[in-house]
Amino acid sequence: CSGTVSNLTVKNVNINAPQCRYVGVISGSGGTFTNCKVVFSTTSSVTGDWYVGGISGVEGKFTDCTVESMSENPVVRGNSMVGGLVGWCYSVIESCVVNAIVVGAENVGGIVGSGRPSIKCCSFQGKVEGESRIGGIMGAYENWHTSSLMHGCKVDAEVIASKSSAGGLIGYNYNDGLKVVGCYTRGTVNAPASCGGLVGDRSRHCGCY
């Protein structure tokens, strides 16, 4: 999808599609999003199977976007590639904020589930929970051939993987492909294997705390 969405606020949307892929509140299949905001009430949420996001299921360029939740329950839910902002992304995510509970099985992140995006100056507050490859910002960085950058991101969250690979920032960094610079995490990270305050498995970072 190549459409552009700007200055849009969406409130109290409830999407229940547990057998569907490419599920998002604004778009299922991407676009360019600037200054967009999704607000979940105590009774609203988005649920899908694979590629599930608070704004878009897959892809897109995101700038100054926000996902907020007033609920103590999960508001973004799926199976694989589940993110508070976007499920799967290969583009740029910049100056975005998510405050929510995000739940899935694998490749689950507070901002993005998986892919190879560049992520700059984003923050996540809340909880991310799943089985494996679970991260406060990103569940799994998946590219084997080129590098991307995560810079200036902040996390204040509970990150839980019931099987393996949980990180305050990234659950699993394939091939050390994502370089992490100047990021900050606080909260708790729990997993029975491959658990880290910054990166759960395969770490490449500097100037982070």
ZABASE-785130 format. One record per atom (N, C-alpha, C): x, y, z; residue number from 1. Coordinates in pm, 1 decimal, decimal comma. Layout:
<atoms>
       xx       yy       zz num
        X        Y        Z NUM
...
</atoms>
This chain:
<atoms>
       xx       yy       zz num
     83,8   -118,4      0,0   1
      0,0      0,0      0,0   1
     88,3    124,7      0,0   1
     58,4    223,4    -84,3   2
    141,7    341,9    -95,4   2
     68,6    469,7    -54,8   2
    -45,0    458,9     11,4   3
   -122,1    574,9     51,2   3
    -56,6    650,7    165,7   3
   -102,5    775,7    186,7   4
    -50,4    861,6    292,5   4
   -163,5    901,3    386,0   4
   -138,6    889,1    516,1   5
   -236,9    927,9    617,0   5
   -169,4   1025,3    712,7   5
   -230,3   1143,0    732,1   6
   -172,4   1245,5    818,3   6
   -278,4   1303,4    911,0   6
   -235,8   1337,4   1033,5   7
   -318,9   1412,0   1128,0   7
   -453,2   1344,4   1153,9   7
   -446,9   1213,7   1175,3   8
   -569,2   1134,6   1199,8   8
   -568,1   1079,3   1341,9   8
   -681,4   1091,3   1412,8   9
   -699,4   1027,9   1543,3   9
   -815,2    929,8   1535,2   9
   -790,8    807,2   1580,1  10
   -892,6    702,6   1580,9  10
   -909,5    654,6   1724,7  10
  -1035,7    653,6   1772,8  11
  -1061,3    616,5   1911,5  11
  -1160,0    500,2   1919,7  11
  -1134,3    414,1   2019,5  12
  -1231,2    312,9   2063,3  12
  -1271,7    215,1   1952,9  12
  -1174,3    176,9   1870,5  13
  -1201,9     78,6   1765,3  13
  -1180,1    -62,4   1819,9  13
  -1268,3   -151,7   1785,7  14
  -1255,2   -290,5   1827,9  14
  -1252,3   -380,1   1703,9  14
  -1138,0   -446,3   1680,9  15
  -1122,1   -535,5   1566,0  15
  -1091,8   -675,5   1619,2  15
  -1178,6   -768,6   1590,9  16
  -1161,5   -906,1   1639,0  16
  -1155,3  -1000,0   1519,2  16
  -1032,6  -1028,2   1474,1  17
  -1012,4  -1110,5   1354,6  17
   -900,7  -1211,8   1380,9  17
   -919,3  -1303,4   1475,5  18
   -810,2  -1391,4   1519,7  18
   -758,4  -1487,9   1413,9  18
   -830,5  -1507,1   1305,9  19
   -785,4  -1595,8   1199,8  19
   -732,5  -1519,9   1078,4  19
   -722,4  -1388,9   1088,7  20
   -681,7  -1306,3    974,3  20
   -539,3  -1254,6    990,2  20
   -470,8  -1239,0    876,8  21
   -338,8  -1177,1    873,4  21
   -351,5  -1034,5    819,2  21
   -248,4   -954,1    842,1  22
   -246,3   -815,0    797,3  22
   -361,3   -735,7    860,5  22
   -351,1   -718,2    990,3  23
   -457,2   -652,0   1065,9  23
   -400,7   -529,3   1137,5  23
   -458,7   -412,7   1113,3  24
   -420,4   -290,3   1182,2  24
   -540,3   -199,2   1196,6  24
   -534,5   -106,9   1290,3  25
   -648,1    -17,8   1312,7  25
   -667,8     78,6   1195,4  25
   -559,3    134,5   1141,3  26
   -570,3    228,3   1029,9  26
   -549,9    158,4    896,2  26
   -453,6     67,0    888,9  27
   -425,6     -3,3    763,3  27
   -378,4   -144,9    792,4  27
   -416,5   -237,2    705,8  28
   -364,7   -372,2    718,9  28
   -232,4   -390,2    648,0  28
   -211,6   -309,5    541,0  29
    -96,9   -337,3    453,8  29
     -8,1   -216,7    426,9  29
      1,6   -124,2    520,8  30
    104,6    -22,5    513,1  30
     62,2    110,3    455,2  30
    163,2    196,7    432,7  31
    143,1    332,0    384,5  31
    242,9    425,0    451,7  31
    221,0    554,5    440,4  32
    301,6    654,7    508,4  32
    212,6    723,2    611,2  32
    254,9    718,2    737,0  33
    172,5    767,3    846,7  33
    247,1    879,6    920,2  33
    183,5    996,7    929,1  34
    244,0   1110,9    996,9  34
    143,7   1171,6   1094,6  34
    185,8   1185,3   1219,1  35
    101,3   1244,7   1322,6  35
    -34,0   1174,2   1332,2  35
    -29,4   1041,9   1335,5  36
   -151,1    962,6   1352,7  36
   -157,3    909,0   1496,1  36
   -278,8    897,4   1547,7  37
   -296,4    855,4   1686,0  37
   -410,3    755,6   1696,6  37
   -384,5    645,1   1766,5  38
   -487,0    544,7   1795,6  38
   -503,1    536,4   1946,5  38
   -627,1    550,7   1993,9  39
   -655,5    545,9   2137,5  39
   -749,0    429,0   2164,7  39
   -703,5    335,9   2249,2  40
   -786,3    222,1   2289,6  40
   -852,1    253,2   2423,3  40
   -982,1    228,6   2432,4  41
  -1053,3    243,3   2558,6  41
  -1039,8    114,7   2639,3  41
  -1110,6    106,5   2750,1  42
  -1104,7    -13,8   2833,0  42
  -1175,3   -132,2   2768,1  42
  -1252,0   -106,9   2661,9  43
  -1326,0   -215,8   2597,6  43
  -1288,1   -235,3   2450,7  43
  -1184,5   -167,3   2403,1  44
  -1146,8   -181,3   2262,2  44
  -1009,3   -245,0   2248,0  44
   -985,9   -310,2   2133,6  45
   -858,1   -376,6   2108,0  45
   -852,3   -415,3   1961,0  45
   -735,1   -461,8   1917,4  46
   -720,3   -517,3   1783,5  46
   -659,2   -656,8   1796,6  46
   -722,8   -755,4   1735,0  47
   -679,0   -894,6   1743,8  47
   -671,1   -953,6   1603,9  47
   -558,1  -1019,6   1573,5  48
   -541,3  -1087,8   1446,2  48
   -457,1  -1211,7   1463,9  48
   -407,4  -1266,6   1355,0  49
   -323,6  -1386,2   1358,3  49
   -177,1  -1345,8   1338,1  49
   -131,3  -1330,7   1215,1  50
      3,2  -1282,7   1183,7  50
     -5,1  -1138,5   1134,0  50
    102,8  -1063,7   1152,8  51
    113,2   -925,5   1104,9  51
      1,3   -838,2   1163,7  51
     14,3   -812,0   1291,1  52
    -87,4   -735,6   1363,2  52
    -22,5   -613,1   1426,8  52
    -81,9   -494,4   1408,5  53
    -25,8   -373,2   1466,9  53
   -131,6   -275,5   1512,9  53
    -94,1   -189,6   1608,0  54
   -186,2    -89,0   1656,6  54
   -225,1     12,2   1550,8  54
   -135,3     40,3   1456,4  55
   -167,7    129,1   1344,7  55
   -174,9     52,5   1213,9  55
    -72,4    -27,7   1182,3  56
    -70,1   -101,9   1055,9  56
    -23,0   -245,0   1077,6  56
    -75,9   -335,8    997,3  57
    -31,6   -474,7   1007,6  57
    110,2   -493,0    957,8  57
    139,7   -438,9    840,7  58
    273,9   -450,2    783,3  58
    317,1   -319,0    720,0  58
    448,4   -303,6    715,7  59
    518,2   -199,8    641,5  59
    471,8    -58,6    676,5  59
    523,8     36,3    603,0  60
    490,2    175,8    623,3  60
    605,2    256,1    680,1  60
    598,0    385,2    657,2  61
    688,4    481,8    719,2  61
    607,9    556,0    825,1  61
    660,5    560,3    948,5  62
    586,2    616,0   1060,8  62
    663,1    732,3   1122,7  62
    598,4    848,8   1134,6  63
    660,6    965,0   1194,9  63
    561,2   1032,3   1289,6  63
    603,0   1053,9   1414,5  64
    520,2   1123,9   1514,4  64
    384,3   1056,9   1533,5  64
    384,3    924,9   1540,2  65
    259,9    850,6   1561,8  65
    252,1    799,4   1705,6  65
    129,0    781,9   1754,8  66
    106,1    743,7   1893,9  66
     -0,6    636,1   1902,3  66
     23,2    538,6   1990,8  67
    -79,8    441,2   2027,7  67
    -93,4    446,2   2179,2  67
   -213,7    475,6   2227,8  68
   -239,0    487,5   2370,8  68
   -349,1    391,3   2412,4  68
   -335,0    340,5   2533,7  69
   -437,3    252,9   2587,6  69
   -474,6    294,5   2728,7  69
   -604,4    291,2   2756,8  70
   -654,7    316,2   2891,6  70
   -691,6    186,1   2962,0  70
   -658,8     74,6   2897,5  71
   -697,4    -57,0   2949,2  71
   -582,7   -125,9   3022,0  71
   -616,3   -206,0   3121,3  72
   -518,2   -290,3   3189,9  72
   -508,9   -428,2   3125,3  72
   -578,0   -446,8   3014,8  73
   -575,7   -572,7   2940,1  73
   -501,2   -552,9   2807,9  73
   -459,7   -663,1   2743,7  74
   -392,7   -651,1   2613,4  74
   -483,2   -582,8   2511,1  74
   -426,7   -488,7   2435,9  75
   -505,7   -420,7   2333,2  75
   -456,2   -451,0   2192,0  75
   -334,9   -503,0   2179,7  76
   -284,8   -551,0   2050,8  76
   -246,5   -696,8   2069,0  76
   -316,3   -784,9   1998,5  77
   -298,6   -928,8   2020,5  77
   -290,4  -1003,1   1888,2  77
   -205,0  -1106,1   1885,5  78
   -192,8  -1188,2   1766,4  78
   -108,2  -1309,3   1793,0  78
    -65,5  -1375,6   1687,9  79
     16,5  -1495,5   1699,4  79
    163,0  -1463,2   1673,1  79
    195,1  -1421,7   1551,8  80
    333,4  -1392,1   1516,1  80
    342,1  -1258,2   1444,5  80
    455,2  -1188,2   1467,2  81
    479,1  -1055,9   1410,3  81
    370,1   -958,7   1455,5  81
    375,5   -930,1   1583,4  82
    276,3   -845,9   1650,5  82
    348,3   -726,8   1712,6  82
    305,2   -605,2   1682,5  83
    369,2   -486,2   1737,3  83
    269,6   -382,1   1783,1  83
    305,4   -306,1   1885,1  84
    217,0   -201,5   1932,9  84
    185,1    -98,9   1826,0  84
    280,4    -73,9   1736,7  85
    262,2     19,3   1625,5  85
    237,1    -55,1   1494,6  85
    327,8   -150,1   1461,3  86
    320,6   -223,1   1334,6  86
    374,4   -364,0   1354,8  86
    313,6   -460,6   1286,4  87
    355,4   -599,2   1305,0  87
    488,7   -632,3   1240,2  87
    509,5   -582,9   1118,6  88
    630,4   -616,8   1040,8  88
    666,2   -496,8    955,1  88
    793,9   -454,1    957,7  89
    829,5   -330,0    889,8  89
    973,7   -332,7    840,7  89
    996,4   -279,6    719,3  90
   1130,7   -267,9    661,9  90
   1167,9   -121,8    634,3  90
   1090,1    -27,2    684,9  91
   1112,0    112,5    651,2  91
   1167,5    190,9    770,7  91
   1117,6    312,9    792,5  92
   1166,4    400,4    898,3  92
   1054,5    428,0    998,1  92
   1087,6    415,0   1126,1  93
    995,1    447,3   1234,5  93
   1062,8    553,6   1319,7  93
   1002,8    672,3   1327,9  94
   1070,9    783,5   1394,0  94
    975,1    862,5   1483,6  94
   1022,5    889,6   1606,5  95
    949,9    975,2   1701,6  95
    808,2    924,4   1726,4  95
    795,1    794,3   1747,9  96
    665,6    732,8   1776,0  96
    660,1    685,5   1921,2  96
    539,2    683,7   1977,4  97
    518,9    648,8   2118,1  97
    406,4    546,5   2128,7  97
    430,3    440,7   2205,6  98
    326,5    341,9   2233,8  98
    318,2    321,3   2384,4  98
    197,6    327,9   2436,3  99
    169,9    299,8   2577,5  99
     56,8    198,1   2580,5  99
     91,3     69,8   2594,9 100
     -9,4    -35,1   2579,4 100
     44,4   -169,3   2626,7 100
    -42,8   -268,9   2626,5 101
     -5,4   -408,1   2651,6 101
    -18,3   -483,5   2519,8 101
     91,4   -548,1   2480,1 102
     99,4   -617,7   2351,1 102
    129,9   -764,9   2377,4 102
     51,9   -853,7   2319,6 103
     64,9   -997,2   2348,8 103
     61,8  -1077,9   2219,4 103
    148,3  -1177,9   2209,6 104
    149,6  -1269,2   2096,8 104
    225,2  -1395,4   2133,2 104
    257,0  -1478,4   2033,9 105
    333,5  -1601,0   2057,5 105
    482,2  -1577,6   2030,6 105
    515,2  -1528,1   1911,0 106
    655,6  -1506,6   1876,2 106
    670,6  -1381,3   1790,0 106
    791,8  -1323,0   1795,8 107
    820,0  -1199,8   1722,2 107
    722,0  -1089,5   1762,9 107
    729,3  -1052,8   1890,4 108
    636,0   -956,4   1947,5 108
    715,2   -839,8   2005,8 108
    678,7   -715,5   1969,6 109
    750,0   -599,1   2020,0 109
    657,0   -485,1   2057,8 109
    703,3   -400,3   2149,6 110
    623,0   -286,8   2191,1 110
    597,4   -188,7   2078,7 110
    693,4   -173,3   1987,7 111
    677,8    -86,3   1870,8 111
    653,5   -168,8   1744,7 111
    742,5   -265,3   1715,9 112
    732,7   -345,1   1593,3 112
    764,2   -491,0   1624,0 112
    688,4   -581,4   1562,7 113
    709,1   -723,3   1587,8 113
    839,0   -774,9   1529,3 113
    859,6   -754,3   1399,3 114
    983,1   -798,2   1335,4 114
   1000,5   -723,7   1203,7 114
   1116,2   -747,1   1138,5 115
   1149,9   -681,3   1013,3 115
   1291,9   -628,8   1020,0 115
   1319,4   -521,1    943,4 116
   1452,5   -460,9    947,7 116
   1443,9   -307,5    937,3 116
   1358,0   -245,8   1016,8 117
   1344,1   -100,2   1007,9 117
   1458,3    -26,7   1076,1 117
   1474,3     99,9   1040,8 118
   1552,3    192,7   1122,0 118
   1455,1    257,1   1219,8 118
   1492,7    258,6   1348,2 119
   1402,4    307,0   1452,8 119
   1472,0    417,9   1529,5 119
   1413,5    537,7   1528,6 120
   1479,3    652,9   1588,5 120
   1385,3    724,2   1686,2 120
   1436,2    747,6   1806,8 121
   1367,4    832,6   1904,8 121
   1225,0    786,2   1932,3 121
   1206,6    656,2   1949,3 122
   1075,8    601,0   1983,3 122
   1073,6    556,2   2129,0 122
    954,5    545,5   2187,0 123
    944,3    500,6   2325,3 123
    825,4    407,0   2342,7 123
    843,1    314,9   2436,7 124
    735,7    220,9   2470,5 124
    721,9    212,8   2620,7 124
    598,0    215,6   2667,4 125
    567,7    196,0   2808,3 125
    450,8     99,5   2818,2 125
    465,2     -1,5   2901,8 126
    357,7    -98,2   2918,4 126
    409,7   -238,5   2942,6 126
    360,7   -333,3   2863,2 127
    397,7   -474,0   2881,8 127
    395,4   -544,2   2746,5 127
    496,6   -629,9   2725,3 128
    502,0   -714,6   2605,2 128
    519,5   -858,4   2651,8 128
    437,4   -946,9   2602,6 129
    442,4  -1084,8   2651,5 129
    419,5  -1183,7   2538,3 129
    493,8  -1295,5   2541,7 130
    477,5  -1400,9   2443,5 130
    563,1  -1520,5   2477,4 130
    591,9  -1603,2   2377,7 131
    670,3  -1724,3   2399,5 131
    817,4  -1703,5   2366,5 131
    847,7  -1652,0   2248,9 132
    987,6  -1635,6   2209,7 132
   1005,4  -1514,7   2117,9 132
   1125,8  -1455,6   2126,9 133
   1161,5  -1335,2   2052,0 133
   1066,4  -1220,3   2085,5 133
   1079,8  -1175,8   2209,7 134
    992,4  -1073,0   2266,0 134
   1078,0   -953,1   2308,4 134
   1044,6   -831,1   2262,5 135
   1126,1   -715,3   2295,1 135
   1044,9   -590,9   2326,9 135
   1101,0   -504,1   2410,9 136
   1032,6   -380,6   2446,6 136
   1010,4   -288,2   2328,1 136
   1105,5   -283,2   2235,5 137
   1088,5   -207,4   2111,4 137
   1057,7   -301,3   1995,3 137
   1136,9   -407,5   1980,7 138
   1125,2   -496,4   1864,2 138
   1143,2   -642,2   1905,4 138
   1056,7   -728,4   1852,6 139
   1068,6   -870,1   1884,9 139
   1189,5   -934,6   1821,3 139
   1202,8   -922,1   1689,4 140
   1314,3   -984,8   1618,2 140
   1355,7   -899,9   1499,2 140
   1485,7   -867,6   1494,0 141
   1542,5   -806,0   1374,5 141
   1586,1   -919,4   1283,5 141
   1532,9   -923,9   1160,5 142
   1542,4  -1047,3   1083,8 142
   1630,8  -1043,4    960,4 142
   1697,5   -932,4    932,5 143
   1774,7   -927,0    808,7 143
   1914,0   -987,1    823,6 143
   1959,4  -1059,8    724,1 144
   2088,9  -1127,8    728,0 144
   2197,2  -1054,8    649,1 144
   2163,7   -955,2    570,3 145
   2260,2   -905,1    472,0 145
   2300,0   -759,3    490,8 145
   2213,3   -674,4    541,8 146
   2247,0   -534,3    563,0 146
   2216,6   -494,5    706,9 146
   2267,7   -379,7    749,0 147
   2249,4   -333,2    885,4 147
   2152,7   -216,5    891,4 147
   2083,3   -206,0   1002,6 148
   1998,1    -91,2   1032,0 148
   2037,9    -35,7   1167,8 148
   1975,9     76,7   1206,6 149
   2012,4    145,1   1329,4 149
   1890,4    168,5   1416,4 149
   1905,9    140,7   1545,6 150
   1810,1    183,2   1646,1 150
   1880,1    287,8   1732,0 150
   1823,8    408,3   1738,5 151
   1893,0    517,8   1805,9 151
   1795,9    597,7   1893,2 151
   1838,9    625,9   2016,3 152
   1764,9    716,9   2102,7 152
   1628,5    667,5   2145,1 152
   1611,9    537,1   2162,7 153
   1482,9    481,0   2202,5 153
   1478,2    454,2   2353,1 153
   1357,2    459,9   2409,1 154
   1339,2    440,9   2552,7 154
   1228,7    339,6   2579,4 154
   1252,8    256,5   2682,0 155
   1153,5    156,3   2721,5 155
   1137,2    159,2   2872,8 155
   1013,6    159,0   2919,0 156
    980,8    141,1   3060,3 156
    869,4     38,2   3064,6 156
    906,9    -89,5   3079,0 157
    808,6   -193,9   3055,6 157
    845,1   -325,2   3123,7 157
    748,0   -414,3   3123,5 158
    766,2   -553,8   3162,4 158
    769,1   -635,7   3033,9 158
    878,0   -711,2   3015,3 159
    895,2   -792,0   2894,3 159
    907,3   -938,1   2936,3 159
    821,1  -1024,0   2885,3 160
    815,9  -1163,5   2929,3 160
    813,8  -1256,5   2809,3 160
    906,9  -1354,0   2807,2 161
    905,1  -1463,3   2709,5 161
    897,4  -1594,6   2786,7 161
    797,3  -1673,5   2761,2 162
    781,1  -1798,1   2836,7 162
    878,5  -1906,7   2792,1 162
    938,2  -1892,3   2670,5 163
   1033,5  -1991,7   2620,7 163
   1175,2  -1935,3   2611,6 163
   1198,1  -1835,2   2527,0 164
   1334,5  -1782,5   2512,9 164
   1336,0  -1648,2   2441,0 164
   1450,5  -1580,1   2451,7 165
   1482,8  -1458,3   2377,5 165
   1391,1  -1341,1   2413,3 165
   1416,1  -1283,6   2529,8 166
   1347,2  -1163,0   2574,0 166
   1450,7  -1054,3   2598,6 166
   1424,9   -933,2   2548,4 167
   1516,2   -821,7   2569,9 167
   1441,9   -692,6   2596,3 167
   1501,0   -606,7   2679,7 168
   1438,9   -478,3   2706,8 168
   1415,6   -396,7   2582,4 168
   1507,4   -407,5   2484,5 169
   1492,2   -340,6   2355,7 169
   1452,7   -437,7   2245,2 169
   1532,1   -545,8   2228,7 170
   1513,6   -641,1   2118,6 170
   1520,1   -783,1   2173,3 170
   1427,8   -866,3   2129,1 171
   1430,8  -1004,7   2172,9 171
   1539,9  -1085,5   2105,1 171
   1548,4  -1073,1   1972,9 172
   1645,1  -1152,3   1896,5 172
   1698,2  -1068,7   1781,0 172
   1830,7  -1055,5   1773,9 173
   1895,2   -973,2   1671,8 173
   1969,3  -1065,3   1574,6 173
   1899,5  -1111,7   1471,7 174
   1958,2  -1204,8   1377,0 174
   2086,0  -1147,9   1315,6 174
   2191,4  -1225,8   1320,2 175
   2317,2  -1191,4   1254,5 175
   2376,3  -1059,4   1306,4 175
   2335,7  -1017,8   1428,4 176
   2380,8   -889,4   1483,4 176
   2356,3   -775,7   1384,9 176
   2250,1   -782,6   1307,7 177
   2229,3   -688,1   1198,8 177
   2182,7   -550,4   1241,3 177
   2122,3   -539,2   1359,8 178
   2072,4   -410,5   1405,2 178
   2169,0   -350,8   1506,7 178
   2222,4   -234,3   1475,0 179
   2311,2   -164,3   1566,6 179
   2227,4    -73,4   1655,6 179
   2249,4    -82,4   1785,7 180
   2170,4     -8,1   1883,6 180
   2260,0     93,9   1952,7 180
   2220,8    221,3   1946,8 181
   2303,5    329,4   1999,2 181
   2218,3    424,9   2083,6 181
   2267,8    458,9   2201,1 182
   2206,2    563,2   2282,3 182
   2064,7    534,0   2325,9 182
   2035,7    409,4   2361,0 183
   1901,9    371,9   2404,4 183
   1898,9    344,0   2554,8 183
   1778,6    344,3   2611,0 184
   1761,1    333,2   2756,0 184
   1645,7    238,6   2785,8 184
   1664,3    150,9   2883,4 185
   1555,4     64,3   2927,2 185
   1546,6     61,7   3079,0 185
   1424,8     45,3   3127,5 186
   1402,7     16,7   3268,5 186
   1278,6    -71,5   3278,1 186
   1264,6   -139,0   3391,0 187
   1155,0   -232,7   3408,0 187
   1209,1   -371,6   3434,4 187
   1137,1   -474,4   3391,9 188
   1179,6   -612,5   3414,1 188
   1175,5   -690,6   3283,6 188
   1270,8   -783,9   3272,2 189
   1276,7   -873,3   3156,2 189
   1289,6  -1015,2   3208,8 189
   1201,5  -1104,6   3164,4 190
   1202,7  -1242,6   3213,7 190
   1190,9  -1342,4   3099,7 190
   1279,7  -1443,3   3101,9 191
   1274,3  -1555,6   3008,6 191
   1360,0  -1667,8   3066,2 191
   1326,1  -1794,8   3042,4 192
   1407,6  -1904,9   3092,6 192
   1540,0  -1921,5   3019,3 192
   1552,8  -1860,1   2900,1 193
   1677,8  -1868,7   2823,0 193
   1692,2  -1744,2   2736,9 193
   1816,2  -1701,4   2715,0 194
   1846,9  -1586,1   2629,0 194
   1767,7  -1462,6   2671,1 194
   1802,2  -1411,7   2786,5 195
   1732,2  -1298,9   2845,6 195
   1830,9  -1186,0   2872,0 195
   1800,7  -1063,2   2826,6 196
   1892,3   -952,0   2847,1 196
   1820,6   -820,8   2871,0 196
   1880,9   -734,1   2950,2 197
   1822,0   -604,4   2976,8 197
   1807,9   -519,4   2852,0 197
   1900,0   -536,0   2755,8 198
   1892,8   -463,1   2629,6 198
   1852,5   -554,2   2514,3 198
   1931,5   -660,2   2491,7 199
   1905,6   -753,9   2382,3 199
   1904,8   -895,6   2437,2 199
   1801,7   -972,0   2401,1 200
   1793,1  -1107,7   2452,9 200
   1896,2  -1200,7   2393,3 200
   1912,6  -1197,4   2262,1 201
   2002,0  -1290,3   2193,8 201
   2071,0  -1217,8   2078,2 201
   2205,5  -1227,2   2074,0 202
   2290,0  -1169,1   1969,6 202
   2290,6  -1016,9   1979,6 202
   2379,1   -970,0   2062,6 203
   2381,0   -828,5   2098,9 203
   2483,7   -748,4   2019,0 203
   2445,1   -628,9   1978,9 204
   2536,1   -534,5   1915,0 204
   2488,1   -393,9   1954,0 204
   2546,9   -337,1   2056,7 205
   2499,6   -208,5   2104,8 205
   2613,1   -129,8   2168,8 205
   2594,4      2,0   2177,4 206
   2692,5     86,4   2244,0 206
   2623,3    210,9   2298,4 206
   2673,7    262,6   2408,6 207
   2618,0    381,8   2467,9 207
   2476,9    364,8   2517,6 207
   2441,3    244,0   2558,5 208
   2305,1    216,7   2607,6 208
   2310,1    183,8   2756,2 208
   2198,1    204,0   2824,0 209
   2193,4    175,4   2967,1 209
   2050,2    144,4   3009,6 209
</atoms>
